[in-house]
Structure formats: structure tokens, C-alpha cells
Amino acid sequence: MSRRAIVLAAAAVVVFFAVTLITLTHVITNSASGCAVAVPAASLPASLRALGGFDQSYDAGNLQQLAQVGQNAAAVVSPNLDGATPMEPVRVTAANAGQPAAVVVPLAAPETTGSSTRLVGLISFYVGCSGRAYFGSVTEISARGSGAPLSFPAVGESAAAAQLATSTPQLVYIGSPFTPEWRNAQSGATIPAGE
């Protein structure tokens, strides 16, 4: 075998191992986060499917966009929520591994008498590993009448901190982001945050 053939064979082996190493590094770093959160498939009401655009993903960090999309979806799903104003979106952590985090957008409307507002609806978005948010659902709170909560969550962070004896309570959900609970991460104690 000639010297040139040996050099070419060695170069081919080096290139093969370099490509293999780069590929493995790419695969490992993309799965190293260990995130295996499956975002629920959008189960859109017929009115939103017909309108289109609500089955796409949104930047979970752009809370203003989520509030606007949520407001638009709520107006289509429930005519009673048309004209409601989005309030500050609330981040809700998943209580169990494998569940997506969520962002809940509360909607407020003016009281019929006076200048105050009341909570009338909630919109949920589920957040995947990539930081993308997917539309979840809409619920109309005002239909509950006098039993409707005044804010979301109904139990505020400072009240939860006092009850759970922690300065940093976590807002988490198990079944629905609309019914979260406050959790003390150190002790594991929880209290309902209300809807």
C-alpha cells in the first residue's frame, strides 16, 4: 500500500470520527436539558378552528401577546367576554414532572354600577420546553354569579406566604391551571389558591 493511500485512509477515518463526534455532541446537548414535557394538543372550539390562527405557538415570554391572543379568543368563544380587558398574566408551574407549565390570563370587566372591575374570565396557555406557549382553553367566571372569585388566584401570594410559613410560595397546578394551589417547596405543604 502506498504512502498516499495510507494518508487518505487516515484522513477519511479522522473525518468520520469528527462528524460522528459533532453529531453526538449536537444530539446530547439538545436532549441534555432532560425536558420531556408534552404540551397537550390544542382542543379548539369550533368557533376558534373556523377563525384559524389559534393552533399555532406563541412566545411564552411575550406576556402582552398572550394577553391579546387570549382576549381575542375569549371574545370569540364567549360573547359575554367580548370587551373584557386582559389583566396581568399569571405564571403557574406544573406540580408534576412531565406536565407543561402554564400562563393564565385573567379577564376583567367594569361593574355595572360604580367604577370598579370584576373578574369575568380566564384563558390558559400551556408552555413547552422550547419556551413556546400553546392555547389551552377559556372559562367564563362571571357565570358563577356571587360565588365568582374577585381575583386570580383568589388567594394572593402574601396571604399564601403567611399561611405556608415561607417567603417564596410557588403557584402550582395538578389538574387545571384554573384551579392552582400554593405550595411551600421546602415542606411540601399546600393550600388551595382558588379559582
C-alpha positions as CSV (number, residue, x, y, z in Angstrom):
1,M,0.0,0.0,0.0
2,S,1.4,3.4,-0.9
3,R,2.1,6.2,1.4
4,R,-0.6,8.3,-0.3
5,A,-3.3,5.7,0.2
6,I,-2.4,5.4,3.9
7,V,-2.6,9.2,4.4
8,L,-6.0,9.3,2.5
9,A,-7.4,6.4,4.6
10,A,-6.2,8.0,7.8
11,A,-7.8,11.3,6.8
12,A,-11.1,9.5,6.0
13,V,-11.1,7.9,9.4
14,V,-10.4,11.3,11.1
15,V,-13.2,12.9,9.1
16,F,-15.6,10.1,10.0
17,F,-14.8,10.4,13.7
18,A,-15.1,14.2,13.6
19,V,-18.5,14.1,12.0
20,T,-19.6,11.4,14.5
21,L,-18.4,13.4,17.4
22,I,-20.1,16.6,16.2
23,T,-23.3,14.7,15.6
24,L,-23.2,13.1,19.1
25,T,-22.4,16.4,20.7
26,H,-25.4,18.0,19.0
27,V,-27.8,15.2,20.0
28,I,-26.6,15.2,23.6
29,T,-26.7,19.0,24.1
30,N,-30.2,19.2,22.6
31,S,-31.5,16.5,24.9
32,A,-29.3,17.3,27.9
33,S,-32.0,19.6,29.4
34,G,-33.9,16.4,30.0
35,C,-37.2,18.2,29.2
36,A,-39.8,15.6,28.1
37,V,-42.8,17.8,28.6
38,A,-45.6,17.1,26.1
39,V,-47.8,20.1,25.6
40,P,-51.5,19.0,25.2
41,A,-52.7,19.1,21.7
42,A,-55.0,22.1,21.2
43,S,-58.6,21.2,21.6
44,L,-60.1,24.2,20.0
45,P,-63.8,25.0,20.0
46,A,-65.3,25.1,16.5
47,S,-65.5,28.9,16.5
48,L,-61.7,29.2,17.0
49,R,-61.0,26.4,14.5
50,A,-63.1,28.2,11.9
51,L,-61.4,31.6,12.6
52,G,-57.9,30.0,12.4
53,G,-54.6,31.0,13.9
54,F,-55.2,29.8,17.5
55,D,-53.4,26.4,16.9
56,Q,-50.0,28.0,16.5
57,S,-47.4,28.5,19.2
58,Y,-46.6,31.9,20.8
59,D,-43.5,33.2,22.6
60,A,-44.2,32.4,26.3
61,G,-42.0,35.3,27.3
62,N,-44.2,37.8,25.5
63,L,-47.0,38.1,28.0
64,Q,-48.5,41.1,26.2
65,Q,-49.0,39.0,23.1
66,L,-50.5,36.1,25.2
67,A,-52.9,38.6,26.8
68,Q,-54.0,39.9,23.4
69,V,-54.4,36.4,21.9
70,G,-56.3,35.3,25.0
71,Q,-58.6,38.4,24.9
72,N,-59.4,37.7,21.2
73,A,-60.1,34.0,21.8
74,A,-62.3,34.7,24.8
75,A,-64.4,37.2,22.7
76,V,-65.0,34.5,20.1
77,V,-65.7,31.6,22.5
78,S,-68.0,33.5,24.8
79,P,-69.9,36.6,23.7
80,N,-70.2,37.6,27.4
81,L,-66.4,38.0,27.4
82,D,-66.4,40.3,24.4
83,G,-65.0,43.7,25.6
84,A,-63.3,42.2,28.7
85,T,-59.9,43.6,29.4
86,P,-56.9,41.3,30.0
87,M,-55.1,41.7,33.3
88,E,-51.5,40.8,34.2
89,P,-50.9,37.2,33.1
90,V,-50.0,34.7,35.9
91,R,-47.4,32.0,35.5
92,V,-48.4,28.7,37.0
93,T,-45.9,25.9,37.5
94,A,-46.7,22.3,36.9
95,A,-46.8,20.3,40.1
96,N,-45.8,17.0,38.4
97,A,-42.9,16.2,36.2
98,G,-43.9,15.8,32.6
99,Q,-46.7,18.4,32.8
100,P,-46.2,21.7,31.0
101,A,-46.1,24.9,32.9
102,A,-49.0,27.3,32.2
103,V,-49.8,31.0,31.8
104,V,-53.2,32.1,32.8
105,V,-54.6,35.4,31.6
106,P,-57.4,36.8,33.8
107,L,-60.1,39.0,32.1
108,A,-61.8,41.8,33.9
109,A,-64.9,43.9,33.0
110,P,-66.4,47.0,34.6
111,E,-69.0,46.6,37.3
112,T,-72.5,47.6,36.1
113,T,-72.5,50.1,39.0
114,G,-69.5,52.1,40.1
115,S,-66.1,52.4,38.6
116,S,-64.5,49.1,39.8
117,T,-63.9,46.0,37.8
118,R,-64.6,42.3,38.4
119,L,-63.0,39.1,37.2
120,V,-65.1,37.6,34.4
121,G,-63.0,35.0,32.7
122,L,-59.7,33.1,32.4
123,I,-57.6,31.9,29.5
124,S,-54.9,29.3,29.7
125,F,-51.8,28.7,27.7
126,Y,-49.5,25.7,28.1
127,V,-45.8,26.2,27.9
128,G,-43.4,23.6,26.4
129,C,-39.7,23.1,26.8
130,S,-38.9,25.4,23.9
131,G,-40.4,28.4,25.6
132,R,-43.4,28.3,23.2
133,A,-46.9,28.7,24.5
134,Y,-50.0,26.9,23.1
135,F,-53.6,28.0,23.6
136,G,-55.4,25.9,26.2
137,S,-58.9,27.0,27.0
138,V,-61.3,29.7,28.1
139,T,-63.6,29.7,31.1
140,E,-66.2,32.2,32.0
141,I,-66.1,33.1,35.7
142,S,-68.9,35.6,35.7
143,A,-71.4,32.8,35.0
144,R,-71.0,31.8,38.7
145,G,-72.6,35.0,40.0
146,S,-71.9,35.9,43.6
147,G,-69.7,32.8,44.0
148,A,-67.2,34.1,41.5
149,P,-63.7,34.9,42.8
150,L,-62.6,38.6,42.7
151,S,-59.0,37.9,41.5
152,F,-56.8,35.2,40.1
153,P,-55.5,33.5,42.1
154,A,-58.2,34.1,44.7
155,V,-55.6,33.7,47.5
156,G,-52.8,36.2,47.0
157,E,-49.1,35.4,47.3
158,S,-48.6,37.3,50.6
159,A,-51.6,35.5,52.2
160,A,-50.2,32.2,51.0
161,A,-46.7,33.0,52.3
162,A,-48.2,33.7,55.7
163,Q,-50.3,30.5,55.8
164,L,-47.5,28.3,54.5
165,A,-44.7,29.9,56.6
166,T,-42.5,30.7,53.6
167,S,-41.4,33.8,51.9
168,T,-41.5,32.2,48.4
169,P,-44.7,30.2,47.9
170,Q,-45.0,28.5,44.5
171,L,-48.2,28.6,42.5
172,V,-48.6,25.1,41.0
173,Y,-51.4,23.1,39.4
174,I,-52.1,19.4,39.1
175,G,-55.3,19.1,37.0
176,S,-56.1,22.5,35.6
177,P,-54.2,25.8,35.7
178,F,-57.5,27.4,36.5
179,T,-57.5,25.7,39.9
180,P,-54.0,26.0,41.2
181,E,-52.6,25.7,44.8
182,W,-49.9,27.4,46.7
183,R,-47.0,25.2,47.8
184,N,-44.2,25.5,50.2
185,A,-41.3,23.9,48.3
186,Q,-39.3,23.1,51.4
187,S,-42.1,21.4,53.5
188,G,-44.4,20.3,50.6
189,A,-47.4,21.9,52.4
190,T,-50.1,23.3,50.1
191,I,-53.2,25.4,50.3
192,P,-55.8,25.9,47.6
193,A,-55.2,29.1,45.6
194,G,-58.8,29.1,44.4
195,E,-60.2,29.9,41.0
